[in-house]
């Protein structure tokens, strides 16, 4: 059996970030082969973490990758057990790699499909290996909870702490406005792009509520339909992206998002808005 030197153990520790004794044991079992030792350490780590799979993962990050040219957007939600790990730079990098590969790669519909693909930041490794190596070092449960890809020009925004993410599919316009509208969506929480996307049953219900309120206020019956339609404008402004006023009034002069988009030659197609831990 080849001699396992202190330098060998140190080199493996530097590559894996794992304790010296674990590295020495793995090298010994692998006959001094560092690649075989790394694989053994990964398997041991997966076995260990498999016994902890029922732990709560209430922290994590949402990561976004978006581009107008070429047109693509992707968003992932990667969960972990604690806030310090969610703010760990390697965890942030892993979430970013997952979003980037989902966007620029062949796509994926399940976490397993995505994790099997190459890591953009770790040449020669899959995302699964990057995932497993970090889990092995940190010893917290990670879960790739959600993934979303939009095939078309996209703006994107993720809050600095990773708790909110937005993808916006557009046609035309520019990246700056697309990102600013994503920030607006994160802050104002619209649920649809325009009036055309609102469920007619919901509109009729709101119309009836407005009419009843006007009737209870003693308004003349003949003007109640007009009053109800006027009050529906407030309802639309609450839920329709295009009818909301952009909050950056200094930059956009109190215009609605719809008018800003039209002035820039931009069509608002659809958006996806996630908050961490909320489906």
Steps between C-alpha positions, in 0.01 A plus 500: 500500500645842408604730783245773584703812577396807694528697176253260333253546783543878498444517123179298529380717787560813290293349218212378714498723807445191716679409826854364480408166655217446251738579214770266632249218546361545149847506345598188689189314387555621141862384492628856468285588195368854570216477244377173648531653846288799398231270363506298821465816705202608288329164550564511873362852517185405307445205732540724805267769365248238394439432866423868554258543211205573728660818633314826438637719220346839569791714375657529155520716191320576177743551211419653162672499161344717230595631158328693224752381240508208471151488637480276805423512870526254786435499872571243773419471868774326700417430865722430799460481877639832625541865404881502538528222241257682268745793508809283454680602179531142376128442556426822309729378220323163488159666468633730226652205313171314511312799356763563233514140382120476495494807274787431261496120502250261340242566771357279772161424647616334822778569752660169408522595131664830582745362757624243247622781271847665502583772751576837333749584776664163563657358181481123489231483767127459483270720702422191708867466592521870586181460705627188680846644571354810663247299697782273616701796631217696658300200625159661448216362292457677164188473284457624146133581554387681183629578153354707219621586150341747258602466135498858379664838571491551875576754766579370845543610857595326825497683831847534656416250774354249254151497651322637190547435129325616184521403133328716238453381142489797261513579132703806407616774735828500690664313787498794741125553479436125514697473825331807648159348427614178667592702809155659484337156490699392805384807693139539381404133452266514198340168411436547125647703215185680381121512524477238228657249740250551783239229555164641377325343800727693733431823311125444522526433872693825554247687286215371716685599819558851364137534390371384837727745681376786281139397559557492877643851475169616356622564147231527229439165330560639152858606581597189698636308195727793414618530861569126516710514182695790641576313817616200300796712391637480854450124497691467172779722632545264794551185294595600142867573434428725202270726705725546801704818537871432517620598851817670372326828424829691474610279211166422338285800587206318654407315180339159496711200409284445191570850366871472578519173312306636202726807479805271489350272235469219752223242523443345842438130436500328840682491831587259779533633856633277779545560871723263693309210650166603348351302214 
